[in-house]
Every structure is written in structure tokens, then in C-alpha cells.
Amino acid sequence: MSAEGTTPKDEGRDVVIRARGLAVGYGKTVVQRDLDFDVYRGEVFVLLGGSGCGKSTVLKTMIGLLVPLDGTLELTGASFVGADAKERARLLRKIGVTYQSGALFGSMTILENVSLALQEFTDLPAEAIDLVARMKLGLVGLRGSEDKLPAELSGGMRKRAAIARAMAMDPEVLFLDEPQAGLDPVTSAELDHLVQSLVRDLGMTFVIVTHEMASVFAIADRVLFLDKDRRTAVAIGNPHDLARDSEDPMVKSFFHREPLSEGRPA
């Protein structure tokens, strides 16, 4: 699919991720193919679609955990594919990732969780690491909770702590995998507000996998809609525009929470 969501106003924008003819999957199994899209600096870009459509597979490919089956995928003009160890490490420091469960180390305080990458990958003195980690926790609203263990935090606080840890190395892109999973509506809305504030105040770029439509409408600048049966993207653009204007039966059904009256498109 071509990047049909690109408009004249997008020309000249700073592209941080570029995919052309991208195919992703496992072994000989193609999950998604012919993906063409750009992610612009300072936007919230959402991977959207029904269960099993390949959202997480696309995300894993974007962060270098899977090798593309075909096509090209670049992060700030460079690709993980063919990169040597030094270049791969450089690229990995440009991204931060949070997983659905948060994946915090349970035996470490959240301050220690956030400090870990700084200890491993920088030469900062201990005092500077402590200061940076506290600043990151402050940015996500966890000032005063630095010495708590993950088990002592609510689900929403654990998600915030995971975002702080992902921000520790000042990445250019933050990838969030199902950040609202397991959260009540109020906590989910608070997390949406956090994402909006990080974009507004710090100019951060987010790539988010989700199926929570309230969050999509609240925070997404653009969505890439993936279809399981056609194994490709069938729409890209602002979610409000797609909900109003898309003529694709699957997209219309998904956005309006209605069953497909004539079955899935071929």
C-alpha cells in the first residue's frame, strides 16, 4: 500500500522512520506486506487493526527484533539490516520501548529501574545518573515514588515508570505496545494526557500499538490501519478523517464499532 495519508503539508517534515515495500513475518509466513509509510518527528503514530493483524509484528520489526522479509525500513536514515554491532547499538539508543506488562525489574526500585540503562551505557557519575533518573520520573508524574518497588505501584503508575525508563537515554522515538491494556478508563485517559504532554513539551515522537479507540481519537495524529485477511495496510491518515471519510468496509466497521454486514473484503 502506498502512503496515501501523505499530504502537501507533510512535504519537508522531518522523517524519523521510513518504510517502503515492507513485508514482515516469521520465516516464510508473511504477516503484513507492501507497507509504505513515514513517521514524522513530534507526532503520535498508531498501528491499528483487529486482533491478529500483525500490529506487534510490525512494531517488533521497527525496533530491530525481527528482520524485514522484504522492502526497506529506516530509522533516521539508517537500517538495522546489515548493520554491524557498533551501528546497531547506535540505532538502539535512538529508541525507547515499553511493553504491555511494563516489564520492570521487580527486585529493583523504580529509580533503580530507570537508572539501569544510564549505568550500563553512559559514563555519567553516580550523582548525575541519580539526577537524570529522578528528572525522568518527575516528567511522568512519579516524583516522590522513586524508592517504591513495582509491586507497590498501581497499574497506571507502573506504565508511567516504564515510560520513564524508556526515556532514560533521551531516545528519538518511543514505542508503546498496548499501553492502556489492563487500565480503567480514568487511568487510561491520564496516560493519554501524559503522552500528549510529552509531545507538546518535549517534541517526542511516539509509535503506539493499540486497539483502544478512545485513546486513538484522543492522541493519534495518524494511524496505519492493518487488515489481517488482506495482509496489508488498507488506510493511513488522521483517525477522525478516516472515521468520517473512509469507504473501506473493514475500516468503517472498525471505527464505528459495527459488524461487517457483507463479510470481510477480499
ChimeraX attribute file (.defattr): number of C-alpha atoms within 10 A of each C-alpha:
attribute: neighborCount
match mode: 1-to-1
recipient: residues
	/A:1	16
	/A:2	15
	/A:3	17
	/A:4	12
	/A:5	16
	/A:6	13
	/A:7	9
	/A:8	6
	/A:9	7
	/A:10	12
	/A:11	9
	/A:12	8
	/A:13	12
	/A:14	13
	/A:15	17
	/A:16	18
	/A:17	20
	/A:18	20
	/A:19	19
	/A:20	19
	/A:21	17
	/A:22	22
	/A:23	24
	/A:24	28
	/A:25	20
	/A:26	12
	/A:27	8
	/A:28	8
	/A:29	9
	/A:30	16
	/A:31	22
	/A:32	24
	/A:33	23
	/A:34	18
	/A:35	25
	/A:36	22
	/A:37	22
	/A:38	20
	/A:39	22
	/A:40	21
	/A:41	20
	/A:42	21
	/A:43	20
	/A:44	24
	/A:45	26
	/A:46	28
	/A:47	24
	/A:48	28
	/A:49	24
	/A:50	16
	/A:51	10
	/A:52	13
	/A:53	21
	/A:54	23
	/A:55	26
	/A:56	17
	/A:57	17
	/A:58	24
	/A:59	21
	/A:60	18
	/A:61	19
	/A:62	24
	/A:63	20
	/A:64	17
	/A:65	12
	/A:66	17
	/A:67	19
	/A:68	23
	/A:69	20
	/A:70	16
	/A:71	15
	/A:72	18
	/A:73	27
	/A:74	17
	/A:75	22
	/A:76	16
	/A:77	10
	/A:78	16
	/A:79	18
	/A:80	25
	/A:81	14
	/A:82	9
	/A:83	13
	/A:84	10
	/A:85	10
	/A:86	8
	/A:87	13
	/A:88	16
	/A:89	13
	/A:90	13
	/A:91	20
	/A:92	15
	/A:93	16
	/A:94	16
	/A:95	21
	/A:96	23
	/A:97	22
	/A:98	24
	/A:99	17
	/A:100	16
	/A:101	15
	/A:102	23
	/A:103	12
	/A:104	21
	/A:105	13
	/A:106	12
	/A:107	11
	/A:108	15
	/A:109	19
	/A:110	28
	/A:111	24
	/A:112	21
	/A:113	24
	/A:114	29
	/A:115	23
	/A:116	16
	/A:117	18
	/A:118	21
	/A:119	15
	/A:120	9
	/A:121	11
	/A:122	10
	/A:123	10
	/A:124	13
	/A:125	10
	/A:126	12
	/A:127	8
	/A:128	12
	/A:129	22
	/A:130	17
	/A:131	11
	/A:132	19
	/A:133	26
	/A:134	23
	/A:135	16
	/A:136	24
	/A:137	25
	/A:138	16
	/A:139	17
	/A:140	21
	/A:141	15
	/A:142	19
	/A:143	12
	/A:144	10
	/A:145	18
	/A:146	18
	/A:147	12
	/A:148	14
	/A:149	19
	/A:150	23
	/A:151	13
	/A:152	13
	/A:153	14
	/A:154	12
	/A:155	19
	/A:156	21
	/A:157	19
	/A:158	21
	/A:159	27
	/A:160	24
	/A:161	29
	/A:162	29
	/A:163	27
	/A:164	28
	/A:165	28
	/A:166	24
	/A:167	25
	/A:168	24
	/A:169	21
	/A:170	15
	/A:171	17
	/A:172	20
	/A:173	28
	/A:174	22
	/A:175	25
	/A:176	24
	/A:177	22
	/A:178	18
	/A:179	26
	/A:180	24
	/A:181	16
	/A:182	13
	/A:183	15
	/A:184	11
	/A:185	12
	/A:186	10
	/A:187	16
	/A:188	19
	/A:189	17
	/A:190	14
	/A:191	21
	/A:192	19
	/A:193	15
	/A:194	17
	/A:195	20
	/A:196	20
	/A:197	15
	/A:198	16
	/A:199	18
	/A:200	12
	/A:201	8
	/A:202	10
	/A:203	14
	/A:204	21
	/A:205	23
	/A:206	27
	/A:207	22
	/A:208	25
	/A:209	26
	/A:210	22
	/A:211	19
	/A:212	14
	/A:213	15
	/A:214	12
	/A:215	18
	/A:216	24
	/A:217	16
	/A:218	14
	/A:219	19
	/A:220	24
	/A:221	17
	/A:222	23
	/A:223	25
	/A:224	25
	/A:225	24
	/A:226	27
	/A:227	25
	/A:228	18
	/A:229	13
	/A:230	15
	/A:231	18
	/A:232	24
	/A:233	24
	/A:234	19
	/A:235	24
	/A:236	26
	/A:237	22
	/A:238	18
	/A:239	25
	/A:240	17
	/A:241	11
	/A:242	20
	/A:243	17
	/A:244	11
	/A:245	11
	/A:246	18
	/A:247	11
	/A:248	12
	/A:249	15
	/A:250	23
	/A:251	23
	/A:252	18
	/A:253	15
	/A:254	18
	/A:255	17
	/A:256	12
	/A:257	10
	/A:258	10
	/A:259	13
	/A:260	14
	/A:261	8
	/A:262	7
	/A:263	9
	/A:264	14
	/A:265	11
	/A:266	5
